[in-house]
Each structure stands twice: as structure tokens, then as C-alpha cells.
């Protein structure tokens, strides 16, 4: 087996990043190249500031976005921390001069990735793309009037985000259950520079998104008071639906189950939070 064949057969464990532009179909033929140029400026400047070498990055153009794989020798925490902060700051700088701001959805997952002459493939690639393209990510970006939404896989949250780190605030992520092509998965959503987003199953999806769960039929009208059963016949506590237990990974959060989604509420923040660039270095 030659070297190239071996390279394809052996998967590399890498961080996959899928970046999609908001409502890219609404850009005309004149504006789309400018939109694409802005995306590359934002991403490449962030890699430079985060000191991620160009030879550690595989980058594929996707027309309305970019697909990336970052070599395993680069700490994932650097991408989730400093690199993401720089992407957000650079995007805000670009948007100051725009009448219609550019919005980005970023999906991340770590897993085996196979490289060939045409690009990358593997389940890790598929999942990162599904997360970035999820209806919840689309909805949050519009509803919150945000520049950027990050979606990370459950495994990435458990392995890296939950431990925290420089520019990584696990309490600023919210959990949701998604239906994707391959099945149901947990995913964690984050709006850089903001508290954890509130994810509600009741929000109507955008017109170009399919709902995550079928509509629930309306509840029947309650019987008249005179027909109500006596107290002795009332259902026991064990027969009554209950509020789901809080996720132990997100202290202070409560989730109420609605279909296959969850609602995150009761976040308490003791002081203002700001995430931004480091503009000064400490002097020794």
C-alpha cells in the first residue's frame, strides 16, 4: 500500500469546525463574493491571533461557508477559547460597516477524520455540519439578533467545555435535544459574550426549517366542576407527569420537558460578564 492510500485509510483524530453564513441565499451575485471574503477574513485573522499555524488547518470552501479540520496537536481549548473570542470580535468589526450584518453559525465536534485529495469525511464531519445547520442554531441567531452562535457536541462539552478554561464558561452553554438525519443527539448552544441562551420548544421555526418534533394536539377541555371525580379518585403523584431533573452538568439550571426539546431557565449571574480580547500584556 502506498503512502497516499495509507493516509486515506487511517483516520486522524481532529477538531472539525463547520461555519455557515446566515440566510446566504438572500445575497445576490454581487454581494455573495463580498460575504465570502468577510468570512475568510474573520476566520483567518482569528487563527493568526490564536497562534494556530496554517499547516495545522485543513480548510474547504463550501460556497456559503467553510469546513475546517484542525490537527490534533493544537489544543481544542484554544479553539473554544481564544480563537472563538477572536472570531466574534472580528465579526463584530466587519458588521459595524454593514447595513445587513453577517451572521455565522459554527458547529464543532472532535472525532476521527479521513483526508483524501478532495477533502475530508467521516461521522465527525457529518455531525459538526448537522449542528451548525440545526433549526435551533438558526432560530437563536435570528431571535437573539446575534452575530455568532456556537453549537458543540455533547462529547465535546463533556470532555473540554465542562472543565472550563481561559475564555471558556460552561455555565454560558444551554442544552437542547436535536433530531438530525442520523438520529437524536444532545447539543450545547452558546452565544459568545452573553449568558446561556434560553431554548424554548414553543418558538416557531423559520420558514426554511423543518420542526424538530411533530405538533402536539391541543389538550381537551377540562370537565365541568360538577363532573370532577372525588378527591379519593384523584391520580396519585406517581401518575402525574413531572418536571425533569436538572442536568447535573449545569448548576442552577432547570429543564422542563416539551417533546424532544428542553427549556432552560432560572439562570442566575452574580456579576456582569465580558469576554473580549486581551489588549495588554503583563509586565514582569
N, C-alpha and C positions, 0 to 999 in steps of 0.2 A: 504493500500500500504506500503510495507516495505521500509527501508531506501535506499537500493540499487536501487529499482525501481524509487523512487522519485529522486535520484541523476541523473539517465539517463533521466527522463522526464524534468528536469529543466536544461536549458542551462545556462552556465556561460559566462559572457562577458569577453573575454580574447584576448590577442595578439597571433595570430598564425604566426609562422615562418616556412617557408619551405626552406630547404637547399639542393641543388643538386650539385653534382660534374660535372665538365665539361668533356664531352666525356668519361664517365665512362665505356662504352662498349669497349674501347680500352685497358683497363687494363686486363692483363692476370690473371690466378688463383693465381699466386704467389704475384703479385703486388696489387691486389684488397684489400686483408686484410690490407696491409700497408696503402693504400689510406684511408680506412675506419678509421683506428686508428688515422691517422693525422686529419681527420675531427673532431673526438671526442676530441682530444687534443686541437684543436683550439677553439672549442665551449665551452668546459668545463672550460678552463683557462680564457676565456673571462667572463663567468658567475661569476667565483670566483673574478676576479679583479673588476667587476662591482658591487660586493656585492649583487648578486641575489641568495637567498637561494635555495638549491637544492630542498626543498619541495615545492617551488613555481613554479617548472618547470615540465611539462609533456613532456617526450621525447620518440619518437618512431623511431626505426630503419627502414630505407627504402632501405637498400641494397647499393644504390649509393648515399645516403643522409640521412637526419634526418628531422623528422617532430616534431615541438615543439609547446607547448601552455604555455604561461606564465600567471600566476594568475593575476587577476585584481588589487591586492594590490600593485603590482610593477608598478612604473611609466613607461609608454610607452616611454617617453622621455629619460629615462635611457638606454633603449634597442636601440633606434635610435641614441643615442649619444655615451656615453662611451662604451657600450657593442659592438657596431659596430666598433668603433675605435680599440678596443682590438682584435676583430675577424680579422680585416685587418692586424694589426701588427703581431699577432700570425701566420697568414697565410704566411706573408712575411718571417718570421723567418723560418718556415718549408720549404719554397720554395728555400731558399738560398742553401740548400744542394741537391736539386733535379735537374736532367737533364731536366726532363719534369715537369714544375711547376703545382701544383694543383690549379685549378680554381673553384670558388664557385659562384653559383647563389642563391641569397637569396630573397624570396618573403615574404612580410609582409602585414597583414590585421587584423583589430580588429573587432570582432563580436561575436555573440552567438555560443558557442561551447558545444557540448554534449559529456560527457565521459561515457564509459562503460568498461567492463572487457577487451575488445580487443583494445581499443584506443579511438580516438576522431573522431567526424564527424560534419557536418554542412556546410552551404554555405560559411561561413568564411574560413573554412579549404579548401574547393574546390578552392576558389578564390586565396588564398595565394599560393597554388600549381600551379595554372594556370599561375600566374605572374612569378614565378621562372622559369617555363618551357617555357615561351614565346619565340618565334623566335627572338624578338628584344633583349631580355636578352642574348640569345646565341650569337647573332651577335655582340653585344657590347663587350662581354667578349673576343671574338677572335679578332675583328677588332682593339680594343684598347690595346691588349696584357696586359689585366688587370688580377689581381689576384681575384678580387671580384666585382660583380655588385649587387646592391640592387634595388629591384623593390617594390614600395609601392602603395597601392590602392589610388584612388582619395580621398576617405573619410579620410584615414589616413593622407594623405598630408594636406588636409584642416584642420583637427582637431588638428594635432600636428606639422607636419613639417613646415607649413607655418608661424607659430609663432616663429620659430627659437628656440634657446636654446643652452646649452653647447654642443659643437661639432655638432650642427645641423645647416646647412647652406642651407636654402630653395633655394637660387639662384644657388646652385650647382646641382639642380634636373632639368631634362628635361621631358616634357610631350609627350606622344605618345598615339594614339588611337589603341587599340588592338581588334582583333576578337578572342574570346575564345568560347569554346563549348556552354556556356550559353548565349552568345550574345556579343555585343560590350561594351567595358569598357575603361575608361581613366586610365592610369597608369603613374607613375613618376619614372624615372630612375636616378640612382646615382652611380658614381664611386668614392669610398672613396679616399680622398686626391687629387682630381682633380676637375677642373671646370666642369660645366654642360656638359654632352656629347652631341655631335651633332647627332641627329637621322634623318637619311635620308631614305625616302621611296624607293629610287632608288638602294640601296645596295642589291645585290643578296643574298638570304637567303642561309644558309648552306645546304648541300645536304640532311641532315636528317630532315629539317624543311619544312613545307608547307608555301607558300607565304601567307601574310596577306590579300592580295587583288588580284583579277584576273588581268592578264596582260592587259594593256591598248593598244588598236590598234594604230598603228602609224598614225600620222596626215597626211592628204592628202597634196600633193604638192601644193604650192600656185599657183594661176593662173598667166599667163604671164602679164607683166606690162600693155600691150595694152588692156587686158580684164578687168583690175581692175575697179570697179564701181566708178563713180564720187564721189567727196567729199560729196555732198549733200546726197548720199545714204549710207554713212558710218554708221555703227552701233553706237548708242548713248552710252554714258558712262554707262547707266543703263543696257545695254545689254552685257557689257563686263565683263568677269569673273574678280574678284578682289582678292587681297591678303587678307587673313583672318586677322581679328583684332587681335592684340597681346593679349595673355592671361593676364588679369589684375593681376593674382597671381604671374607672373614672370616679374618684371620690366625690361625694356630694351630689352626684347626678341621679336622676330618677327617670325611668323609661316606662311609658305606658304603651302596651302593645296594641297596634291597629293593623290587622292583616299581617303582612310580612315586613312592615316597617316599624320604626320606633320613634317616639317623640322625646327629645332631650330638653329638660327644663330645670329650673331651680339652680342655675349656676350662680355662684357667689364669688365675687372677686374683691379682695380686701384693699387693693390699691390699683391705680392706673397702670396699664401695661403698654410698653412701647418697644417695638423691635425695629431696629434700623442699623445703618452702617456704623462701623467703628471709624470715627474720623480722626482720632488722635491716638498715638502710641504712648505708652507709659515710658517715662524716662527713668533710667536706672539710678 
